[in-house]
Every structure is written in structure tokens, then in C-alpha cells.
Amino acid sequence: MSNSSSLNEFLLLAFEDMWELQLLHFSLFLGIYLAALLGNGLIITAVACDHRLHTPMYFFLLNLSLPDLGSISTTVPKSMANSLWDTRAIFYSGCAAQVFFFLFLFAAEFYLLTIMAYDRYVAICRPLHYGKLMDSRACVRMAAAAWASRFLHGLLHTGNTFSIPLCQGNVLDQFFCEIPQILKLSCSDSYFREVVLIVVTASLSLGCSIFIVLSYVQIFTVVLRIPSEQGRHKTFSMCLPHLAVVSLFISTVMFAYLKPPSLSSPALDLVLAVLYSVVPPAANPLIYSMRNKELKEALKKLVQLVLFQQQ
């Protein structure tokens, strides 16, 4: 296969040859996918319908649930369908669409997590200026900037990746179309532009990570000075879920993309891909709702309302 123009499809990673194990993979991914749909769907509905949750923190939480839903819907259903129908194929155009939407939504999630860290910093460290700095117009602008910039980010990466000639076959050692796996199929030295773009993106992501860390250093410095134990507990309850989500997100992504080549193996790459692309969208709603009293009450009312209407 001498050129990417001759490619009609890619072959994704086959989990197992045995039908029973393929069915197990399908069932496991289906359970995680349904959990992500239910959890994020409930959060979106609760925040949209409960006027008490119409605050900057929950506005950004709603925006965070959208890329969670989108990113897992971009990768998991195709993998489940391939296992169910015992196939590995994905069309070239489908692979390009998968790369674009995953990059767009995945990057949007990271930038929204950064904005949420800023929101927590202003609320705790500069409470007198919170109403001015985080009014509704400012929140909409920050969210719109995150979505628009990450849309362009996805277009740029996708266009650049799929303009590279592919000379090493069409087999991807991953359950979805992942840029590092596609670059392995490229001709020698032809992927330099995309590598440069990845380095620039990684640098910006590192800047966001440093900003989040510094924000929480200042937040915890202020929190530990609060004389009331109840006040400290309430503040920690507000911040710890976000910090847990950020830690899960950053740690899995950094290890997946920055691990030394000597540690790379198909099995490890698969596990890491599941950890950063499949687990967070399902786990994030649970993490945010565990210690958040207002959100738990809103979700409880929403469930009761649905059950009451069914009766």
C-alpha cells in the first residue's frame, strides 16, 4: 500500500478471536457506555432544569458533561459494533471523523477543566470580586472560547494527520483511530509537521496543567486558614471532586503519551487508552455527585419526578 489515497479503510485492534471473549468485551463496553450516558445525561438535565444550579460552577459542569458524552460516543459504539459483528474495519472517512470529534471534544474537556479551576480560585481566593469576574456574560465567553478554539484544534490536527502519506499498511493497534497509531503507518520523516503540532499542543496543555496546580496551591492555602471546621469541610467538598477529575484526566493522558518507548506494548497502550478515553466520561458524574449535596438533591428530585410521571 504505497499511498494514503489508495486507502478505503483501516483495521482496528481485534480484542480476541473467540466469540465468547468478543461478547465479554461488548458487554463491558456497553455497561460503561450506558453508565456514561445515564450519569452525564442526568447532570445535564438536572443543571438545566433546577434554577438553584444556575451558577457558574454548574454551568461549567454542564459544559463538561457534553464532551464526556460526545467523546465516549465517538469511540466506544464503533468498537462494540466491531466486536458484535466480528469485524475490524472502519472506513477512511469514518476514521477521519473519529479523529476530529475525539480531538475536539477531548481538548474541550481539558480547557473546561482549566476554566473550572479558575472559577474555584476566584470563588475562594477572591470572593469579593466573584460576581464581577464570573458573571453570566464572562462564563458564556469563556465556554465559547474553549469550544471554538478546540474546534479549530481538531480541524488542524485532523487535516494535518490525514494529509500525510501512509506507506505502512492500514492496521491500527488500537480500538479507535488514534493519531499516534496513524503516524506509525506514515512514510519516513513525512509526519514531522504533525509531530511539531503535537509538541505545541502538549506545551499548551502543560501550561494549563501548571495553571491548575498553582490555582489549587493558592486555594488550599486559603482553605487551611479558615477557622471553622465546617467551613473547611464545605470548601473541600466543593473542590475535591474537580481535583479528582483533573488528576484522573491528566495522569492517564500524560502517562499514555509521555511514557518511554521501552514501556510501550499493544496491551499497555490498550489499557491506557481505555483509562483516558472510556473511564473518565463514566466516572466523572459519579465523582462530582458523591460529595456535592446540591447536585445530589437535584438528581434525587429529577429521578423522583421521572418515576412519578411514569406512575
N, C-alpha and C positions, 0 to 999 in steps of 0.2 A: 504494500500500500504506500505509494510514493507521495501522495499529496492529500491534504485535508479535503480538497474539492471532490475527491472520489469517495469520501465517507458518507454513507447513508445512515449509519447507526453506530452506537457504541455498545459494548458489552459490559454490564455492571458485574460486581462481585457476586458469585454464586455462594450462598451460605453453606449449603450442604447438598449432596446428591440424593440423599434419602428423603422420600416424600414425608415421612413422619417428622424429620427434623425441619424440613421446609414449613410444614404446618405449625410446628412449635415456634419458629421464627415469625410466621404470620400472626399467630395468636399473641405472642409477646408484644410485637409492634402495634397490633390492633388495640391491646389493652392500654399501652402507653398513649397512643394517639387519642383514644376516647377520653382518657383522663385529662389530656391537654385540652381537648375540645370543651369538655364539661367545665373544667376549672376556669379556663380563660373566658369562656362564654358567660359563666356566672358572674365573674368580676366585671366584665364589660356591661352586662345588663344591670347589675347592682349599682355600679357607679353612675350609669346613665339615668337610672330611674329614681334613685334616692337623692333628694336635694341636699341632704346633710353631707353627702360625699362630693358635693360640687366645690372642691377646694383644689389648689394647685397639686398637692400630693396625690390625690386620687385621679386628677386629670391626667397626670403623667403615668400613673399606674394603668389607667385605661389604655393610654397610648402604648405602653409596654406590652400589654396583653395582645394587641393587634399583631405586632411582628412575631410574637410567640406562636400565635395561631397560624400565621402565614408561613413561617419558616418550616415548621414541622409538617404542614400540609404540602409543602413543596417537595419534600424528600421521602417521607415515610409511606404515603399511599402507593407510589410507584414501586417501592421496594416490596411492599406487601403483595401487590398485584403480580410482580415477577415471581415471588415465591408460590403464590396460589396457582399460577398458570405454568409454573416450571419453565420460565424463560429468563434471559439475562438482558435482552435487548432494550435499548432506548433510542429513539430517533435522534438524529443530529440536532434538529431544531428543538426537540424536547430537552436535550441535554443543555443547549444554549439557554433555553428559557429557565431551566432549573438552576443553572449557574447564576443568571441575572437575579431571579427572585430571591434566591438564598442569600446572595451577597447583599442585596438591597435591604432585605428585612433583618438579616443578622447584624449588619453595620448600624442600621437604625436603632436596633435594640441597645447596642453598646453606647451610642450617643445619648439615648434617652436615659440610660442608667447614669451617665455623667451629669445630665441635667438634673436628675433626681437627687444626686449627691449635692449639687449646688443649692437646690431647694431646701434640703435638710440643713445645710450650712447656714443659709440666710435665716431660716426659721429659728435656729438655736443660738447662733453666734451674733446675729444682727436682728433681733426680733422687732425692734422699733422701726426698722426700715422694710420689714417683710411686705407690708401692704403695698408699698410703692414699687419695690423691686420685683415682686411676684404677683402683680395684678393680672387680670384676665388677658389683657392685650399682650403683656410680656410673655405669658405662658404660651399663648397661641403662636406668637412669633418664634419662640424657641423650639416648639414642637414642629412647626412648619419648616424651620431651617434644618432641623435634624432629618426630617423626611425628604426634603428636596435635595439636600447635599448627598444623602446616601443613595437617592435615586440616580443621580449623576455618577456617583461612585460605582454603582452596579453596572450602569451602561458602559462606563470607561473600561472597567476590568473585563466585562464580557466581550466587548468589541475587540479589545486588545488580545485576549486569550484565543478567540476563535479566528483571528486573522493570522495566527502563527501556523506555518505548515506542519503537518503531523506525518511523521515517517516511520513510527514505531508500532504500527498496528492500531487496533481500536479497543483493546481490553483495558478497563479501568479497575484497579484493585480497591474498589470502594463501593458501598451500596447506593451512592448517589454521585452525581457529577461534581467532583471536587477539583478546583484549579490545580493544586499540586500534582494530582494524578494525571490530569490532562497534559500538563507540562512535561511529564515523563515520556509522553508519546511524541514530543516535538523533535524537529531536526536539531542537530548540534548547533549550539550558540544562537538559535533563532528566537529564543524566548527571553533574551536579555531585557527588552523593553518591559515585559510583564514582571520580571524579577525586580527591576528598578521601581515599578509601580507598587509592587508588594512591599518593598522596603519603605517607600514613602508612607504607605498606608499603615505599616507597622509602627513607624515613628509617630504618626498622629495618634494611633491607638495607645502607644506608650505614654504620650503626653496626657491623654485622657485618664489613663490609669494613675499617673502621678498626681493629677489634679484630684482624683477621687480619694487617694491615700492622704494627701495633705488636708483635704476637707475634713476627713474623719479624724485626723490627728487634732485639728482645732475643735471639732465637735466634742470629742471625748475629753479634751482639756477643760472645756466649759462645763460639760455634764458632771465631771468629778468634783467641781466646785459647788454644785447645787447642795445646799444644806439638808434639804428634805429628801429622805429616802424614797418617799412616794414619788416625788418629782423626778428623781434619777431613774426610778423604775419606769415611769411613763415615757421619759425621753428615750431610754434604751429600747423600750418596746416599739417605739416609732422608727428607730434607726437600724436595729439589728436585722430585721428581715431584709432591708435593702442591702445591707453589708453582706449578708449571707448569699443573696442572689449574685451580687457583684463578685464575690470571692469564687463561687462556683463557676461563673461565666469566665472570668479572667484566667483562673488556674488551669482549667481544662483546655482553653484555647491556646494559651501560652505553651503548655507542655506539648500539645498536638503539633504546633507549628515551629517551635524553637528547640525541640529535643534534638540531640546529636544524631547524625545519620547511623551511628553504630547501634543505636537503640531501635531503629526503625525495623518493623516487620509487618507483614499483612495483618496478622492477628492483633498486634498492638495498635496499628493505625485504625483498624475497625472499631476496637473498643473505645479509643479516644474520640473517634467521630461520633459514636453513639452518645458518649458523655457530654460533648459540647453541642451537638445538634438535636438530639432527641430528648435527653433527660431534662435539661433546663426548662423547656416550654411546659412540661408536665409538672415539674417540681415547683416552679415559681409561684403559681397560685396558692399551693399548699403553704409555702414558706411565708407568703405575705398575709395569709389569713390566720395563721396559727396564733400570732401574738397581737393581732390588731382587733381590738374589741369592737370598734365602729364597723369595720368591714364584716366581722362575723355576725353582728346583729343585722346588718343589711342583707347578707346572704341568707340568714335564717328567715327573715321576713319574706324574701323573694321565694324561697322554697315553700314556705307555708302558703303564700299566695297561689303558687302554681298548683299545689296539692288541693287547696280549697276550690279552685276553679274546676279541677277535674272531678271533684265530688259534686 
